[in-house]
Amino acid sequence: MTEIADAAATPPVGLFLIGARGSVSTCVTLGVLALRSGRIDRTGLVTARAPFAALPLADPGAFHIGGLDVRTRPMRETALDLGRLGLFSTELVTAEAAALDAVDARVGAGHFDQPDVPSRADGFERESVSKAGMAPRERIAAVQAALAKFRKEVAGGRIVVVNLASTEVARPVPDEWKSLAAFERALDAGATIPASTLYAYAAIAAGIPYVNFTPSLGAKVGAIEELARARRVPHAGCDGKTGETLVKTVLGPMFRDRNLRVLAWEGFNMLGGGDGATLEDPAHKAGKVANKDEALRKLLGETQELHTHVGIEYVPSLGDWKTAMDFIQFRGFLGTRMTLQFTWSASDSALAAPLVIDLVRLVDFAHRRGEAGALGHLAAFFKSPLGSNETDFYRQNQLLEEYARAAAR
Ligand SMILES: NC(=O)c1ccc[n+]([C@@H]2O[C@H](COP(=O)([O-])OP(=O)(O)OC[C@H]3O[C@@H](n4cnc5c(N)ncnc54)[C@H](O)[C@@H]3O)[C@@H](O)[C@H]2O)c1
């Protein structure tokens, strides 16, 4: 791997995390701090390798971090829990404790709706829950005030918002939200709008790029795409592709390109942590299951024969670790039936954190270049990419590299 030095003149970037005290956010923050102090290297960062070398991307070690959450449990405690689970050493957390506390002090209270409170909502603060009484316009104004305050702390005012909050319940999206004018009328009328979408609207309307790393609705609404294009702001999403789905979108093309007919792809995921606890609730699980299944079905094409299953089970003792077991049955020449089985055991947060850092660098770069709307060239990072129909990981990666080479010219 070719590691690269950042261009000296790259402006600093502020990273505003929604769900700033969760597991992925804590790994992002610890990672940025440890890159800054030189305690870790850039393994896992896509943007640390060629062909991104020629791009003037922001230095991740210099990210200024803040954000919002609906819990007050300090990030340092979450980091220590993750260290005890074996993701990294607790000595690393101790060494960065003061810097973690300084980030924690910049985390304000978030907003969410009562239906989005997971049934195992340990620690969700009543103070934040009570914000359910606020009108959507008031919430947007409050988020924009927090963004404006944070922006002042970053020389040059360049910031990116990343949604890393708990997965919301999947809801039907009203057809009229395709149009910005109709969506804004719904805002004025006080309609119930998912917090992820209010955050996206607040950021983009203020000219700030937005990344949705979760399966929640966020900017996946026609009205927000229209707003992003009108304000010349880029956004990217949704649902980070870190583990089982990444493997699916690598293996799926192999079956497709060898003309082997997949008959069954049964995936069983077991995970603990806050994400596992949230996804135990069927209403929260629905969006995640749909994204995981959609990627595979798009790749293999719908056939009468194809049977797929995505199971997600909460196993508290796993903590932040996740095990996925996949069973694939396929038919070859002469009708011969064969199987492939794999087991993937990983820390989701450790896989997700460098991708979040990559996304901030690439989305900020796109913003500086004047790109607007959903960034389809970032499809490789997502289970359900916006702005692209490509689900094959290698083609997605090719798209990203072609973009980098063209942008470097
Ligand atoms: N871990 C991965 O590899 C991965 C991959 C893809 C997507 N994701 C998504 O990333 C998100 C975060 O995952 P995690 O493992 O860090 O979960 P987590 O439960 O540890 O953290 C979520 C955090 O969001 C906060 N939160 C909830 N609702 C909020 C709101 N409305 N506003 C502000 N903060 C809010 C919670 O208090 C919590 O601190 C989840 O939606 C997950 O599905 C994770």
The ligand as a MOL file (V3000), in Angstrom:
LIG
                    3D

  0  0  0     0  0            999 V3000
M  V30 BEGIN CTAB
M  V30 COUNTS 44 48 0 0 0
M  V30 BEGIN ATOM
M  V30 1 N -21.0350 -0.3070 12.7830 0
M  V30 2 C -21.0960 -0.4290 11.4770 0
M  V30 3 O -20.2680 -1.0430 10.8440 0
M  V30 4 C -22.1930 0.2350 10.7740 0
M  V30 5 C -22.3330 -0.0240 9.4360 0
M  V30 6 C -23.3390 0.6040 8.7640 0
M  V30 7 C -24.1950 1.4500 9.4280 0
M  V30 8 N -24.0700 1.6630 10.7580 0 CHG=1
M  V30 9 C -25.0130 2.5280 11.4300 0
M  V30 10 O -24.3480 3.5310 12.1760 0
M  V30 11 C -25.1930 3.9160 13.2640 0
M  V30 12 C -24.3710 3.9430 14.5470 0
M  V30 13 O -23.9700 2.6350 14.9130 0
M  V30 14 P -23.3140 2.4140 16.3610 0
M  V30 15 O -22.8690 1.0070 16.3770 0
M  V30 16 O -22.3670 3.4980 16.6570 0 CHG=-1
M  V30 17 O -24.6070 2.5750 17.2960 0
M  V30 18 P -24.6690 3.0770 18.8260 0
M  V30 19 O -25.9810 2.6250 19.3360 0
M  V30 20 O -23.4450 2.6800 19.5560 0
M  V30 21 O -24.6420 4.6720 18.7030 0
M  V30 22 C -25.7110 5.4350 18.2660 0
M  V30 23 C -25.6650 6.7760 18.9960 0
M  V30 24 O -26.6710 7.6240 18.4240 0
M  V30 25 C -27.3180 8.3260 19.4840 0
M  V30 26 N -28.6110 8.8040 18.9690 0
M  V30 27 C -29.7350 8.0910 18.7590 0
M  V30 28 N -30.6900 8.8590 18.2020 0
M  V30 29 C -30.1540 10.0940 18.0540 0
M  V30 30 C -30.6320 11.3130 17.5070 0
M  V30 31 N -31.8450 11.4030 16.9800 0
M  V30 32 N -29.8120 12.3960 17.5070 0
M  V30 33 C -28.5500 12.3130 18.0110 0
M  V30 34 N -28.0400 11.1740 18.5260 0
M  V30 35 C -28.8170 10.0760 18.5320 0
M  V30 36 C -27.3620 7.3180 20.6080 0
M  V30 37 O -27.5620 7.9360 21.8510 0
M  V30 38 C -25.9830 6.6700 20.4820 0
M  V30 39 O -25.0050 7.3730 21.2340 0
M  V30 40 C -26.3670 2.9400 13.2960 0
M  V30 41 O -27.4720 3.5110 12.6350 0
M  V30 42 C -25.8340 1.7710 12.4670 0
M  V30 43 O -26.8600 1.0110 11.8560 0
M  V30 44 C -23.0760 1.0750 11.4460 0
M  V30 END ATOM
M  V30 BEGIN BOND
M  V30 1 1 1 2
M  V30 2 2 2 3
M  V30 3 1 2 4
M  V30 4 1 4 5
M  V30 5 2 4 44
M  V30 6 2 5 6
M  V30 7 1 6 7
M  V30 8 2 7 8
M  V30 9 1 8 9
M  V30 10 1 8 44
M  V30 11 1 9 10
M  V30 12 1 9 42
M  V30 13 1 10 11
M  V30 14 1 11 12
M  V30 15 1 11 40
M  V30 16 1 12 13
M  V30 17 1 13 14
M  V30 18 2 14 15
M  V30 19 1 14 16
M  V30 20 1 14 17
M  V30 21 1 17 18
M  V30 22 2 18 19
M  V30 23 1 18 20
M  V30 24 1 18 21
M  V30 25 1 21 22
M  V30 26 1 22 23
M  V30 27 1 23 24
M  V30 28 1 23 38
M  V30 29 1 24 25
M  V30 30 1 25 26
M  V30 31 1 25 36
M  V30 32 1 26 27
M  V30 33 1 26 35
M  V30 34 2 27 28
M  V30 35 1 28 29
M  V30 36 1 29 30
M  V30 37 2 29 35
M  V30 38 1 30 31
M  V30 39 2 30 32
M  V30 40 1 32 33
M  V30 41 2 33 34
M  V30 42 1 34 35
M  V30 43 1 36 37
M  V30 44 1 36 38
M  V30 45 1 38 39
M  V30 46 1 40 41
M  V30 47 1 40 42
M  V30 48 1 42 43
M  V30 END BOND
M  V30 END CTAB
M  END
